[in-house]
Amino acid sequence: MPLYKKIQFNAATQIYIWKITESFEQLFQEVQLNPVCQERISGMKSELHQRGFLSVRKLLAEAGYTDFDLYYDEFGKPHLNDGKHISITHSYEFSSIIVSDETVGIDIELQREKIIRIADKFCDAEFEYLDREKTTEYIKKLTVIWGAKEAIFKIRNEKGISFKDHIAVDEFDLNQTQTTASLHFDGLHKEFDVYFEEIDNFTLVYALEK
């Protein structure tokens, strides 16, 4: 389908969201891939992952780029040739990119009960403000926390960072759609502004380094 949504966050930052309804064949015909990405998609076993990968190239076009403007460093972090910052995410039928002059990260996640079972693996101080008795709210807040930590990890992209031990998300209200977070790792301390919203039972989260 066409672009699902564009968010003009500020003059320097845009978010593009795609709802993936196309088949792999249709997407593959509509985008051009550089040789590295041709090889990457050939090695993907999941068609769902392939469609997500290709839909990101549709989003690049919406932002005025092609796959040939994108490259990945040795850690797998994406970069644009013009020096702007980019972060990429896809999950099931949604994909999204954020493009900015600032340092940014993005994540989109399906809200699922499964996240309750793994909460101990990525939450620590956050349990002080989470209410496990309110199941729906608990799932939604856990999904925001996971997305925030994923987005921040994408910004730093350093081996050894633990979601549970090194990234903390401050208390937030789901109606406020924003919070703050911090990273303490290997002598480094960084603060982030975090923004989130719901899209069809998914949670979109993006972080900007202060």
C-alpha positions as CSV (number, residue, x, y, z in Angstrom):
1,M,0.0,0.0,0.0
2,P,1.1,3.6,-0.2
3,L,2.9,5.3,2.7
4,Y,0.9,4.6,5.9
5,K,2.0,7.7,7.8
6,K,4.6,10.4,7.9
7,I,5.5,12.2,11.1
8,Q,7.3,15.5,10.8
9,F,8.8,15.5,14.2
10,N,10.7,18.8,13.7
11,A,12.6,20.5,10.9
12,A,15.5,18.1,11.2
13,T,13.6,14.8,11.8
14,Q,11.1,12.8,9.8
15,I,9.5,9.4,10.5
16,Y,8.0,7.3,7.7
17,I,5.8,4.3,8.3
18,W,4.8,1.6,5.8
19,K,2.0,-1.0,6.2
20,I,3.2,-4.1,4.4
21,T,0.3,-5.5,2.3
22,E,2.3,-6.2,-0.9
23,S,3.6,-9.7,-1.8
24,F,7.4,-10.3,-1.9
25,E,7.2,-10.4,-5.7
26,Q,5.5,-7.0,-6.0
27,L,7.9,-5.3,-3.6
28,F,10.9,-7.0,-5.3
29,Q,9.8,-5.6,-8.7
30,E,9.3,-2.1,-7.3
31,V,12.6,-1.5,-5.7
32,Q,16.3,-1.5,-6.7
33,L,18.8,-3.1,-4.5
34,N,22.5,-2.5,-4.3
35,P,24.7,-5.7,-4.7
36,V,25.3,-6.0,-1.0
37,C,21.6,-5.9,-0.2
38,Q,20.8,-8.3,-3.1
39,E,23.0,-10.8,-1.4
40,R,21.5,-10.1,2.0
41,I,17.9,-10.7,0.9
42,S,18.9,-13.8,-1.0
43,G,20.2,-15.2,2.3
44,M,17.0,-14.5,4.3
45,K,14.9,-17.6,5.0
46,S,11.7,-15.8,6.1
47,E,9.5,-14.2,3.5
48,L,8.1,-12.0,6.3
49,H,11.6,-10.6,6.9
50,Q,12.3,-10.2,3.1
51,R,9.1,-8.2,2.7
52,G,10.0,-6.0,5.7
53,F,13.5,-5.5,4.2
54,L,12.1,-4.5,0.9
55,S,9.4,-2.2,2.4
56,V,12.2,-0.2,4.0
57,R,13.4,0.5,0.5
58,K,10.0,1.9,-0.3
59,L,10.3,4.1,2.7
60,L,13.8,5.3,1.6
61,A,12.1,6.4,-1.7
62,E,9.5,8.4,0.3
63,A,12.4,10.1,2.0
64,G,14.1,10.9,-1.2
65,Y,16.8,8.1,-1.2
66,T,17.5,4.8,-2.8
67,D,19.2,1.7,-1.6
68,F,22.3,3.0,-3.2
69,D,22.4,5.9,-0.7
70,L,22.4,3.5,2.2
71,Y,25.3,1.5,3.7
72,Y,26.0,-0.6,6.8
73,D,29.1,-0.3,9.0
74,E,30.9,-3.3,10.4
75,F,28.5,-3.5,13.3
76,G,25.4,-3.6,11.0
77,K,24.3,0.0,11.8
78,P,22.8,1.7,8.7
79,H,24.1,5.1,7.5
80,L,23.3,7.5,4.7
81,N,25.9,8.7,2.3
82,D,24.8,12.4,2.8
83,G,25.7,12.2,6.5
84,K,22.2,12.3,7.9
85,H,21.3,9.8,10.6
86,I,19.0,6.9,9.9
87,S,17.4,4.1,11.9
88,I,15.3,1.3,10.6
89,T,12.8,-1.1,12.0
90,H,10.2,-3.6,10.8
91,S,7.9,-6.1,12.6
92,Y,5.3,-8.2,10.9
93,E,3.1,-5.9,8.7
94,F,4.8,-2.6,9.6
95,S,8.1,-1.0,8.9
96,S,9.5,2.4,9.7
97,I,12.5,4.6,9.3
98,I,13.6,7.8,11.0
99,V,15.8,10.2,9.2
100,S,17.4,13.2,11.0
101,D,20.2,15.6,11.4
102,E,20.3,14.5,15.0
103,T,21.3,11.1,16.5
104,V,18.2,8.9,16.5
105,G,17.0,5.4,16.9
106,I,13.6,3.7,16.2
107,D,11.8,0.5,16.9
108,I,8.3,-0.9,16.2
109,E,6.9,-3.9,18.1
110,L,3.7,-5.9,18.2
111,Q,2.0,-5.8,21.6
112,R,2.0,-9.4,22.8
113,E,1.5,-11.2,26.1
114,K,4.8,-13.0,25.5
115,I,6.6,-9.8,26.7
116,I,5.4,-10.5,30.3
117,R,7.4,-13.7,30.4
118,I,10.7,-12.0,29.3
119,A,10.2,-8.7,31.3
120,D,12.9,-9.8,33.9
121,K,15.4,-10.0,31.1
122,F,15.2,-6.3,30.1
123,C,13.6,-4.5,33.0
124,D,15.1,-3.6,36.4
125,A,14.4,-0.1,38.0
126,E,11.3,0.1,35.7
127,F,9.5,-2.5,37.9
128,E,9.2,0.2,40.6
129,Y,6.5,2.0,38.6
130,L,5.0,-0.8,36.6
131,D,1.7,-2.3,37.8
132,R,1.6,-6.1,37.0
133,E,-2.1,-6.3,38.1
134,K,-3.2,-4.1,35.2
135,T,-2.4,-6.6,32.5
136,T,-3.3,-4.6,29.3
137,E,-1.4,-1.5,30.6
138,Y,1.5,-3.7,31.8
139,I,1.9,-5.2,28.3
140,K,1.7,-1.8,26.6
141,K,4.2,-0.2,29.0
142,L,6.6,-3.2,28.7
143,T,6.4,-2.8,24.9
144,V,7.3,0.9,25.2
145,I,10.2,0.1,27.5
146,W,11.5,-2.6,25.2
147,G,11.1,-0.3,22.2
148,A,12.9,2.5,23.9
149,K,15.8,0.3,24.9
150,E,16.0,-1.2,21.4
151,A,16.0,2.3,19.9
152,I,18.8,3.5,22.3
153,F,20.8,0.4,21.6
154,K,20.6,1.1,17.9
155,I,21.9,4.6,18.5
156,R,25.0,3.3,20.4
157,N,25.3,-0.1,18.8
158,E,28.1,-1.2,21.1
159,K,28.8,-4.8,22.0
160,G,28.2,-5.5,25.7
161,I,25.3,-3.1,26.3
162,S,22.7,-4.8,28.5
163,F,19.1,-3.6,28.2
164,K,18.5,-4.5,31.8
165,D,21.8,-3.3,33.4
166,H,22.8,-0.3,31.3
167,I,19.6,1.4,29.9
168,A,16.9,2.8,32.2
169,V,13.5,4.2,31.1
170,D,12.0,6.8,33.4
171,E,8.4,6.6,34.6
172,F,5.8,7.6,32.0
173,D,2.0,7.7,31.4
174,L,0.7,6.0,28.2
175,N,-1.4,9.1,27.5
176,Q,1.6,11.4,27.5
177,T,3.4,9.6,24.6
178,Q,6.8,10.6,25.8
179,T,9.4,10.0,28.5
180,T,13.1,10.1,29.1
181,A,15.8,7.4,29.4
182,S,19.5,7.1,30.1
183,L,22.4,4.9,29.2
184,H,25.2,4.1,31.6
185,F,27.9,1.9,30.0
186,D,31.6,1.6,30.2
187,G,32.1,5.0,31.7
188,L,29.7,6.6,29.2
189,H,26.5,8.5,30.3
190,K,23.9,9.6,27.8
191,E,20.4,11.0,28.1
192,F,17.6,10.5,25.6
193,D,14.2,11.9,24.9
194,V,11.8,9.0,24.0
195,Y,8.5,9.3,22.1
196,F,6.0,6.6,21.5
197,E,2.6,5.9,19.9
198,E,0.2,3.0,19.2
199,I,-0.5,1.9,15.6
200,D,-2.9,-1.0,15.1
201,N,-1.8,-3.0,18.2
202,F,1.8,-2.1,17.5
203,T,4.0,0.3,19.5
204,L,6.3,2.7,17.6
205,V,9.1,4.2,19.7
206,Y,11.8,6.6,18.7
207,A,14.6,8.1,20.7
208,L,16.7,11.2,20.2
209,E,20.0,11.7,22.0
210,K,20.0,14.9,24.2
